[in-house]
Amino acid sequence: MSISRDITETKLAREEARQLTVNLQNAALREADSMRRLFESAPSFLCTLEGPHHVVKIVNGAFSRLIGPRAMVGRPFQSVLPELESQEVITLLDRVYATGEP
């Protein structure tokens, strides 16, 4: 005795879902690359910070030229620019991080 089922529709649905996932991932990568290029080419100095210690995530060329040759990415902002501590910049960043308000 043999029992069989047609699983063609299931396989087609799985392949379609896989292809949609690949398409979405590719679109996200293209968008991220576009934003990175826009960020890098901005004429003003920019950097992004992440987490409660304000770790430098991304810097653009203008920011690098502004502060000079220093190791930045992956380091807490306070260790990148310790001279700003007396200006209470870190206190302001802490407040923005805690409240989410600019």
C-alpha positions in Angstrom: 0.0 0.0 0.0 1.3 3.5 -0.9 0.0 6.9 0.0 1.3 9.9 -1.8 0.6 13.6 -1.7 1.4 16.4 -4.2 3.7 18.8 -2.5 4.3 21.0 -5.6 2.4 23.9 -4.1 4.3 23.7 -0.8 7.7 23.6 -2.6 6.7 26.5 -4.9 5.5 28.6 -1.9 8.8 27.9 0.0 10.8 28.9 -3.1 8.8 32.1 -3.5 9.3 33.0 0.2 13.0 32.3 -0.1 13.2 34.5 -3.2 11.3 37.3 -1.5 13.7 37.1 1.5 16.7 37.4 -0.8 15.1 40.3 -2.7 14.4 42.1 0.6 18.0 41.5 1.9 19.4 42.8 -1.4 17.2 45.9 -1.3 18.3 46.6 2.4 21.9 46.3 1.4 21.5 48.7 -1.5 19.7 51.2 0.8 22.4 50.9 3.5 25.1 51.4 0.8 23.3 54.5 -0.5 22.9 56.0 3.0 26.6 55.2 3.7 27.7 57.1 0.5 25.4 60.0 1.3 26.7 60.2 4.9 30.3 60.0 3.7 29.9 62.7 1.1 28.1 65.2 3.4 30.0 68.5 3.5 29.4 68.9 7.2 31.1 66.7 9.8 29.0 63.8 11.0 29.5 60.8 13.3 27.0 58.3 14.7 27.1 57.0 18.3 25.6 53.9 19.7 24.6 52.7 23.2 24.9 54.2 26.7 28.6 54.7 26.3 28.2 56.5 23.0 30.5 54.3 21.1 31.5 55.8 17.8 29.9 53.7 15.0 30.5 55.7 11.8 32.4 58.9 11.0 32.6 60.8 7.7 35.7 62.3 6.1 34.8 65.8 7.3 34.6 64.6 10.9 38.0 62.9 10.5 39.5 66.0 9.1 38.0 68.1 11.9 39.4 66.2 14.8 42.6 64.9 13.1 44.1 61.5 12.9 42.7 59.6 15.9 41.4 56.1 16.4 37.6 56.6 16.6 35.3 53.8 15.4 34.5 51.3 18.2 35.6 53.6 21.0 33.5 55.6 23.4 33.1 59.2 22.2 34.5 60.5 25.5 37.8 58.7 24.9 37.9 60.0 21.3 37.4 63.6 22.4 38.2 63.9 26.1 38.6 67.6 25.7 34.8 68.0 25.4 34.2 66.6 28.9 34.6 70.1 30.5 32.0 71.4 28.1 29.4 68.9 29.4 28.9 67.3 26.0 28.9 63.8 27.5 26.2 64.9 30.0 24.1 66.1 27.1 24.6 62.9 25.2 23.7 60.9 28.3 20.5 62.8 28.6 19.6 62.4 25.0 20.3 58.6 25.2 18.2 58.3 28.4 15.2 60.3 27.2 15.3 59.9 23.5 14.7 63.7 23.2 17.2 65.8 21.2 
